[in-house]
Amino acid sequence: MSTTIEGPDGKHRCRWSDAAPDFLAYHDTEWGFPVADDHRLFEKLCLESFQSGLSWRTILTKRENFRAAFNNFDYDKVATFTDQNVERLLQNAGIVRHRGKIEAVINNAKRAQEIVAREGSLAAYLWGYEPDADQLGTPQTVSISATSIALSKDLKKQGWKFVGPTTVFAFMQAMGLINDHAGGCAIRTEVERAREVFQRPQR
């Protein structure tokens, strides 16, 4: 089966972009484009953690609800959440009501603060795991990599939760640490151009 599909404008895109109506805009304007903003990075990693065991469509549909529930993923604010906040969020039908994942976001917010204090920014830490081009295989053929295993291991060592290597690999795809758009996808070239001019955060 081809890894691309013809879009409404005649351009070929990653096949998954046609799986749901709201996927096209996400695929064309966000997925794979490099991100350096700490709050956006924290959001993406948290949402990938929530997605574990569920469909990405479920998470994307609820994304604005997640943002409202977690103060736009400002980790300094989320780090102050208490057990009362957890109980409140468990009653929020607009998000995924999974106690372990909700508590993980709060825990991970505190761990993010520690990384920022040590590295200067969350972005500087995460972009330090950008793999060399020669380490990348054919796009969309794997759901885990040596880099995602290494990053997952280091995050867990620092106390992060719900950051297994598959979740981390999906995060790497989403935030542009790798360009995993299919070879024949029209957006792959746009992402590559964005990566060429992107200023990698420095530790």
TIGUTI-55724 format. One record per residue (C-alpha): residue in three letters; x, y, z. Coordinates in steps of 0.05 Angstrom, whole numbers, padded with zeros to 5 digits, always signed. Layout:
BEGIN
ALAXYZ
...
//
This chain:
BEGIN
MET+00000+00000+00000
SER+00025+00070-00017
THR+00045+00114+00041
THR+00012+00174+00009
ILE-00057+00193-00015
GLU-00081+00248-00061
GLY-00111+00307-00023
PRO-00169+00352-00043
ASP-00120+00399-00078
GLY-00088+00343-00119
LYS-00025+00341-00077
HIS-00001+00277-00046
ARG+00003+00273+00029
CYS+00016+00221+00083
ARG-00040+00170+00080
TRP-00061+00182+00152
SER-00079+00254+00137
ASP-00143+00229+00104
ALA-00165+00187+00163
ALA-00207+00242+00196
PRO-00232+00312+00175
ASP-00190+00349+00226
PHE-00125+00312+00208
LEU-00111+00350+00143
ALA-00098+00418+00175
TYR-00058+00386+00231
HIS-00016+00348+00180
ASP-00005+00408+00134
THR+00011+00462+00185
GLU+00036+00429+00249
TRP+00059+00356+00247
GLY+00134+00351+00237
PHE+00148+00426+00236
PRO+00204+00442+00286
VAL+00182+00471+00353
ALA+00225+00510+00402
ASP+00173+00538+00449
ASP+00176+00504+00517
HIS+00101+00506+00531
ARG+00084+00477+00463
LEU+00135+00422+00472
PHE+00108+00405+00541
GLU+00037+00405+00511
LYS+00057+00358+00455
LEU+00092+00309+00502
CYS+00032+00309+00550
LEU-00018+00299+00494
GLU+00023+00241+00466
SER+00022+00211+00536
PHE-00054+00218+00539
GLN-00059+00186+00470
SER-00027+00121+00494
GLY-00078+00066+00483
LEU-00126+00114+00447
SER-00133+00144+00377
TRP-00099+00209+00360
ARG-00166+00234+00334
THR-00194+00230+00404
ILE-00138+00273+00431
LEU-00138+00323+00374
THR-00214+00333+00381
LYS-00205+00347+00455
ARG-00142+00389+00449
GLU-00174+00456+00466
ASN-00207+00424+00526
PHE-00139+00398+00549
ARG-00109+00467+00540
ALA-00164+00499+00583
ALA-00158+00445+00636
PHE-00082+00450+00641
ASN-00072+00525+00636
ASN-00047+00521+00564
PHE+00005+00472+00589
ASP+00044+00525+00627
TYR+00085+00476+00668
ASP+00098+00528+00722
LYS+00024+00533+00735
VAL+00010+00458+00726
ALA+00065+00442+00776
THR+00024+00476+00831
PHE-00037+00431+00819
THR-00061+00394+00881
ASP-00102+00332+00895
GLN-00164+00377+00891
ASN-00144+00395+00820
VAL-00137+00322+00803
GLU-00207+00307+00829
ARG-00235+00366+00790
LEU-00202+00343+00726
LEU-00229+00273+00735
GLN-00299+00304+00730
ASN-00281+00341+00665
ALA-00316+00304+00609
GLY-00279+00346+00558
ILE-00213+00310+00570
VAL-00189+00239+00579
ARG-00207+00223+00651
HIS-00150+00177+00669
ARG-00123+00189+00739
GLY-00053+00162+00724
LYS-00045+00206+00662
ILE-00072+00268+00697
GLU-00025+00258+00755
ALA+00032+00245+00706
VAL+00021+00314+00674
ILE+00028+00347+00742
ASN+00089+00305+00760
ASN+00121+00319+00692
ALA+00109+00394+00699
LYS+00153+00392+00761
ARG+00205+00351+00724
ALA+00202+00402+00666
GLN+00218+00458+00715
GLU+00279+00419+00737
ILE+00303+00411+00666
VAL+00294+00486+00652
ALA+00333+00503+00715
ARG+00389+00457+00693
GLU+00390+00465+00617
GLY+00362+00535+00607
SER+00301+00510+00570
LEU+00262+00447+00556
ALA+00275+00459+00483
ALA+00350+00459+00491
TYR+00347+00392+00527
LEU+00301+00359+00477
TRP+00336+00384+00415
GLY+00400+00355+00443
TYR+00369+00288+00422
GLU+00361+00306+00349
PRO+00388+00245+00312
ASP+00439+00251+00256
ALA+00410+00244+00186
ASP+00448+00179+00174
GLN+00411+00148+00234
LEU+00343+00158+00203
GLY+00309+00101+00166
THR+00254+00104+00114
PRO+00198+00150+00138
GLN+00138+00118+00172
THR+00166+00048+00175
VAL+00179+00045+00250
SER+00145+00068+00313
ILE+00207+00068+00357
SER+00280+00085+00347
ALA+00347+00084+00383
THR+00338+00158+00398
SER+00268+00151+00426
ILE+00292+00094+00470
ALA+00350+00137+00495
LEU+00306+00198+00508
SER+00252+00157+00541
LYS+00304+00124+00586
ASP+00333+00191+00607
LEU+00265+00223+00620
LYS+00245+00163+00663
LYS+00311+00168+00700
GLN+00292+00240+00717
GLY+00224+00218+00743
TRP+00179+00231+00683
LYS+00119+00185+00674
PHE+00080+00158+00614
VAL+00140+00171+00568
GLY+00154+00103+00539
PRO+00197+00098+00475
THR+00136+00092+00429
THR+00103+00154+00460
VAL+00169+00191+00455
PHE+00178+00171+00382
ALA+00108+00199+00366
PHE+00128+00262+00403
MET+00192+00267+00362
GLN+00151+00261+00298
ALA+00101+00314+00321
MET+00151+00367+00345
GLY+00198+00361+00286
LEU+00258+00328+00319
ILE+00254+00284+00258
ASN+00219+00294+00191
ASP+00177+00232+00185
HIS+00130+00255+00129
ALA+00127+00202+00074
GLY+00176+00209+00018
GLY+00122+00228-00033
CYS+00086+00276+00014
ALA+00082+00348-00010
ILE+00089+00374+00061
ARG+00155+00336+00072
THR+00191+00388+00030
GLU+00159+00445+00069
VAL+00181+00414+00134
GLU+00251+00404+00108
ARG+00255+00477+00089
ALA+00230+00497+00158
ARG+00283+00453+00189
GLU+00338+00484+00147
VAL+00324+00554+00175
PHE+00305+00532+00245
GLN+00351+00556+00300
ARG+00366+00497+00345
PRO+00362+00518+00419
GLN+00430+00513+00453
ARG+00444+00487+00522
//
